Amino acid sequence: MASNRHLGRIIALQTLYEYDFRRDLGDSSADLNEILARNLDRYNEKIDDKTFVEKLVRGVAKSAKELDTKLAPVAPEWPLNQIALIDHELLRMATYELSKMAKLVPPKVVINEAVELAKSFGSENSSRFINGVLGTLWRQMNGEEKTK
């Protein structure tokens, strides 16, 4: 199941990245449902928890502004519109899982998965950045650290 969820997160990341990338370029034909269906179909034989992927993708897309509001104060020296899109998508996905899917996946797993995806898809420093932001966010969500 864990590797299935890992693949599911890769599919979710690819879907959200393509959707936002195309929208940022002004592509009005970008359709989240079409992109998601295509990406799920590509891995149809290897993934059996499609519901997890669909919930994650649609949840992140629907809650993007809310997620950004949670993320912005955590790393004020790195405005969200200035970080790489792949890192932004990873932060949104993990923040959504931490805040809306906490009963499905333990927080340490969510953060570790985001860090691993950052190592695979981000820049050289992405994994440390993702780990720091999500660690701080999780501590704040649990009252262990005061917001700045």
C-alpha positions in Angstrom: 0.0 0.0 0.0 2.8 2.4 0.8 4.4 2.2 -2.6 1.0 2.5 -4.1 0.4 5.8 -2.2 3.9 6.9 -3.3 3.0 6.4 -6.9 -0.3 8.1 -6.2 1.4 11.1 -4.9 3.7 11.2 -8.0 0.5 11.1 -10.2 -1.1 13.8 -8.1 2.1 16.0 -8.3 2.3 15.5 -12.1 -1.3 16.4 -12.5 -1.3 19.5 -10.4 2.0 20.7 -11.9 0.7 20.3 -15.5 -2.6 22.0 -14.7 -1.1 25.0 -12.9 1.8 25.3 -15.4 -0.6 25.4 -18.3 -2.9 27.9 -16.6 0.0 30.1 -15.7 0.8 30.2 -19.4 -2.7 31.2 -20.2 -3.9 27.9 -21.6 -7.6 28.1 -21.1 -8.0 24.5 -22.4 -6.3 23.1 -19.3 -8.8 20.8 -17.7 -7.9 19.2 -14.3 -10.3 16.3 -14.8 -8.9 15.5 -18.2 -5.3 15.7 -17.0 -6.0 13.6 -13.9 -7.9 10.9 -16.0 -5.0 10.7 -18.5 -2.4 10.4 -15.8 -4.4 7.8 -13.9 -5.0 5.8 -17.1 -1.2 5.8 -17.8 -0.6 3.9 -14.5 -3.9 2.0 -14.5 -2.2 -1.4 -14.0 0.0 -0.2 -11.2 -2.3 1.7 -9.0 -5.4 0.5 -7.2 -6.1 3.4 -4.8 -7.3 5.9 -7.4 -9.7 7.4 -4.9 -6.8 8.6 -2.8 -5.2 10.3 -5.8 -8.5 11.9 -6.9 -9.3 13.2 -3.5 -5.8 14.6 -3.1 -5.7 16.3 -6.5 -9.2 17.7 -6.3 -8.8 18.8 -2.7 -5.5 20.6 -3.4 -6.9 22.3 -6.5 -10.1 23.4 -4.7 -8.2 24.6 -1.6 -5.2 26.2 -3.2 -5.8 29.7 -1.9 -6.5 28.4 1.6 -3.4 26.2 1.6 -1.3 29.2 0.4 -2.7 31.2 3.3 -1.4 28.5 5.7 1.9 28.3 4.0 2.8 32.0 3.5 3.6 32.8 7.1 5.7 29.7 7.6 8.5 30.8 5.2 8.1 34.6 4.8 11.5 35.0 3.3 10.4 32.8 0.4 7.2 34.2 -1.1 5.1 31.5 -2.7 5.0 33.2 -6.1 8.8 33.2 -6.1 9.5 29.5 -5.3 9.7 26.9 -8.0 6.2 25.6 -9.1 7.2 22.0 -8.3 8.1 23.0 -4.7 4.9 25.0 -4.4 2.8 22.0 -5.6 4.6 19.7 -3.1 4.0 22.1 -0.2 0.3 22.4 -1.2 -0.1 18.6 -1.4 1.5 18.0 1.9 -0.3 20.8 3.6 -3.6 19.4 2.3 -2.7 15.9 3.6 -1.7 17.3 7.0 -4.8 19.4 7.4 -7.5 17.4 5.6 -6.4 13.8 5.4 -4.6 13.4 8.8 -6.7 10.4 9.7 -5.6 8.6 6.5 -1.8 9.2 6.7 0.5 9.9 9.7 2.1 13.3 9.6 5.6 11.9 9.6 4.8 9.9 6.5 3.3 12.9 4.7 6.4 15.0 5.4 8.8 12.2 4.5 6.9 11.6 1.2 7.1 15.3 0.3 10.8 15.3 1.0 11.4 12.2 -1.1 9.3 13.7 -4.0 11.4 16.9 -3.7 14.6 14.9 -4.0 13.2 13.3 -7.2 11.5 16.2 -8.8 12.9 19.4 -7.2 16.2 21.2 -7.2 19.2 20.4 -5.2 17.9 22.3 -2.1 14.2 21.5 -2.5 14.2 18.6 0.0 15.7 20.7 2.8 13.4 23.6 2.1 10.3 21.3 1.9 11.3 19.6 5.2 11.9 22.8 7.0 8.6 24.4 5.9 6.5 21.4 6.6 8.2 20.7 9.9 7.5 24.2 11.0 3.9 24.1 9.7 3.2 20.8 11.5 4.6 22.2 14.8 2.4 25.3 14.4 -0.7 23.2 13.6 -0.1 21.4 16.9 0.6 24.5 19.0 4.3 23.5 19.5 5.6 26.7 17.8 4.2 30.2 17.7 3.5 31.8 14.3 5.7 34.7 13.4 
